[in-house]
Every structure is written in structure tokens, then in C-alpha cells.
């Protein structure tokens, strides 16, 4: 539980800080007065004034914000040169886009760093070599350990890890005969599979058989700067495309809304990947960073994408939306966002208690 909480706060804290830092740096660059930079929401555990900006750390780590002079629609603009609304449309658009862009940059940096420092795991395509074995799992209880090689399931020879996994997945809470090599000896045992859960495209959860093993990496191939950069950008763009495609499918009803996850899901997954190692946690952070970037540019008021819509309307009509129109849009957007948060939290609770 402690690792889950720490991992959740670390992952979310980094993502939010990077996002808000983007807004902050570009706002300062174009001459906008930043009144407050907050990581998390009140009540505050830290608050300090440096120059014109008050810096805060809140106890609720579910977001953050940069408060710029003249930005909020319920504030009367004075027309001062350092106010948000006094800047050009392009300057304001740059400030808004800077948050999602920084999340994209963070993902790219993480991907590149993994390829350069750790490298890409290399596995044996022809042998089912065992790496990590889950504690108290069926495999461990049967005596399978790191470094063993599974050679047959129910008397049928298998090749690589994926073919072995398919055979195990097909038997849910049932007995299978597993044959493996251990330090040169051939060992066989009947193992009763446990239940594993994988999401499907309908939003439900499919049950599969598992015995608690992972594939072993026989080596790691580290890349030079040039190739690591190329692979980092390629991986990031692929995840962006997959995320955007999922959002489109969600909007058009092609996938179930049950596939959406919220804070509880993120916390749960953060703990799981953290237990597997820091490398897995960083990969998970890169994935979440891209998700945050894509979701923030959706045209929903109160999100960055909603503000970009306001700027687009202003560019067309050559004048800003009225204060009343902006306030109404912000209120509608807040209702939509709160409704979404409630819905995904409900999904998280159903997952937590094993409901579909």
C-alpha cells in the first residue's frame, strides 16, 4: 500500500509539474504576470511568495494550475500589458499549448533515456525462458524458478514464450501438465492455473489462465544517441496515435466507456509497475504523459483544448467572447469534467471489487 501511494504521488506529481511548468515558462516568456503556481489543490502544505508569483503545494495531488493575471472570465480585465487577455492570439495559444507539449516532450525524453541507458530487452524467440516468478503463485509453488525453461504443456512441445502463454491462458483455474528444464534436469508437475484478467474492446474483462511467470530477457541492447532519439520519437508518436484513435472510438461508441480509468486505476497500476522496477514505472509515466497531453487538447472548456476553441472563435469574429459567454462555457465544461471524474472513479471501484 505504501509503495502504491508513493508511486502514485510521484508519477502524478511529475506529470502535473511538467504540464504546469510549460504554461508557466511560456507565460513568463511572453510577458504575462503569473500570480500563482500550484502543484496540487488546497489545503496547502507549502506556500511561499517569490517575486510576483506565489508558489504552492497542495495536499490533494490530483491536478495543479497556473493563475495568470486577467485570465479568469470572472475577473474584470484592466487592459494592463502583463495580462493574459492583453497578449496576441498567437501568444496566448502558445501559452495554452505549452502544457500538453511539455508532457509530449517528457514522454520523448523518457523513451530516449530508456533506449540509451537501459536498452531494449532481447528475448529468445525459440525458447520459453522464465524470468520473474510471482511470489506464492502457481509456478513458484510447483518449483519453477528464474532461469528455468518450459518445454512442454500437457505433453505437447512448445517453442517460444508466446506459444506457451497461449496454451496456459486457454485453461482458467484448471490443471495443466507443465514440463520444464531446471539446471539440466527435466521436471514435470501438474499446476492449477490462477485467474488473470485482461480488458477487452467491449469494456469488459476477460479471464485467462496464468501461473505467475514472466519472460526472461537474455540481454539488453543499448543504442547510441542517434538511434535512441529515432526510436524514442517513433514510440512516442505510436502511443499518441493509439491514444487519439481510442478517443475517437470512444466518442463514436466503437469501444465501451468501461475501458476508461481514473485516479484509483492510475494509483493501482502505479503500484504494480513500481514493484516490477523503476524502468517499468518510467515507461508507465511516459504512457500517462502522452495520455495527459492528448486529453488536454480535447475541445472541452476548462481544458487547454477548450481555451484554444475560444481563441479560434476570437480569431474569426475579431473580438474575444463576452465575459458572460466565457463564464457559461467554463461552468458547462466544469460540469462535464466533474461528471467524467465521477464516472471513471465509478469504473475504478467496479474494477477494484472485480465487477464488470
Beta strands, then each sheet from edge to edge (+ up, - down):
strand 1: 34-50
strand 2: 53-68
strand 3: 120-122
strand 4: 128-133
strand 5: 149-153
strand 6: 156-157
strand 7: 175-182
strand 8: 185-192
strand 9: 194-199
strand 10: 205-210
strand 11: 213-215
strand 12: 219-221
sheet 1: 1+ 2-
sheet 2: 3+ 12-
sheet 3: 6+ 5- 4+ 11-
sheet 4: 6+ 5- 7+ 8-
sheet 5: 9+ 10-
end
